[in-house]
Amino acid sequence: LLARQLHAFDRGWRERHEREENVRAAFRVLPDAEIQISGRRVLVVDDVYTTGATVRAVAKALKRGGAGAVDVLTFARVLPGDFRPDESATI
């Protein structure tokens, strides 16, 4: 349903505003998909919710493409204290 129209850099451990800017206009609804989503509820599935920048950008693109509503399902959530990697940790 969606295409990435801009190549976003690795979002890794960036600050919230950097992540938002990175994906702001990164997605668009494919022309053939507009008919499929027009007025319908769409479920976005994402693996990890860090700042919400990606799901917000995707939801905005889907709404611009005609979706009636957008819901989001994620499998993991990064908590604020977990946002930076522990530099002293060894693997």
C-alpha positions as CSV (number, residue, x, y, z in Angstrom):
1,L,0.0,0.0,0.0
2,L,2.9,2.3,0.7
3,A,6.1,3.2,-0.9
4,R,9.2,5.0,0.5
5,Q,9.7,8.0,-1.6
6,L,12.7,9.3,0.2
7,H,15.6,7.2,1.5
8,A,15.7,7.8,5.2
9,F,19.0,7.4,7.0
10,D,19.4,4.8,9.8
11,R,17.1,6.0,12.6
12,G,19.2,4.1,15.2
13,W,19.8,6.1,18.4
14,R,18.9,9.6,17.1
15,E,17.1,12.3,19.0
16,R,13.3,12.6,18.7
17,H,13.4,15.7,16.5
18,E,16.0,14.1,14.2
19,R,13.8,11.0,13.8
20,E,10.7,13.1,13.1
21,E,12.5,15.2,10.4
22,N,14.0,12.0,8.9
23,V,10.6,10.4,8.1
24,R,8.4,13.4,7.7
25,A,7.7,13.0,4.0
26,A,9.3,9.6,3.5
27,F,6.1,7.6,2.6
28,R,3.3,7.8,0.0
29,V,0.3,5.7,-0.8
30,L,0.7,3.8,-4.1
31,P,-1.8,5.0,-6.7
32,D,-3.5,1.6,-7.1
33,A,-3.9,1.4,-3.3
34,E,-5.9,4.6,-2.9
35,I,-9.0,2.8,-4.2
36,Q,-8.4,0.0,-1.7
37,I,-8.0,2.2,1.4
38,S,-10.5,5.0,0.5
39,G,-12.7,5.6,3.6
40,R,-11.5,2.3,5.2
41,R,-9.8,1.6,8.5
42,V,-6.2,0.6,8.0
43,L,-4.0,-1.3,10.5
44,V,-0.3,-0.4,10.5
45,V,2.0,-3.1,12.0
46,D,5.4,-2.0,13.2
47,D,8.1,-4.0,15.0
48,V,9.4,-1.4,17.5
49,Y,7.8,1.9,18.6
50,T,10.6,4.3,19.7
51,T,9.5,7.9,19.3
52,G,6.5,7.3,17.0
53,A,8.0,9.2,14.1
54,T,7.6,6.4,11.7
55,V,4.1,5.4,12.6
56,R,3.0,9.1,12.5
57,A,4.5,9.6,9.1
58,V,2.9,6.4,7.8
59,A,-0.5,7.3,9.3
60,K,-0.3,10.8,7.8
61,A,0.5,9.3,4.3
62,L,-2.4,6.9,4.6
63,K,-4.8,9.6,5.7
64,R,-3.7,11.8,2.8
65,G,-4.2,8.8,0.5
66,G,-7.8,8.5,1.6
67,A,-7.9,6.1,4.6
68,G,-10.8,6.8,6.9
69,A,-8.9,5.8,10.1
70,V,-5.5,4.4,10.9
71,D,-4.7,2.1,13.9
72,V,-1.2,1.0,14.9
73,L,0.0,-2.2,16.4
74,T,3.6,-2.6,17.6
75,F,5.3,-5.5,19.2
76,A,7.8,-3.6,21.4
77,R,8.0,-0.1,22.9
78,V,11.3,1.6,23.8
79,L,10.9,3.4,27.1
80,P,12.4,6.9,27.6
81,G,15.2,5.6,29.9
82,D,16.1,2.9,27.3
83,F,16.5,5.3,24.4
84,R,20.3,5.5,24.5
85,P,22.5,2.4,24.3
86,D,24.7,1.4,27.3
87,E,28.2,2.2,26.0
88,S,29.8,0.1,28.8
89,A,27.8,-3.0,27.9
90,T,29.7,-5.7,26.2
91,I,28.2,-8.3,23.9
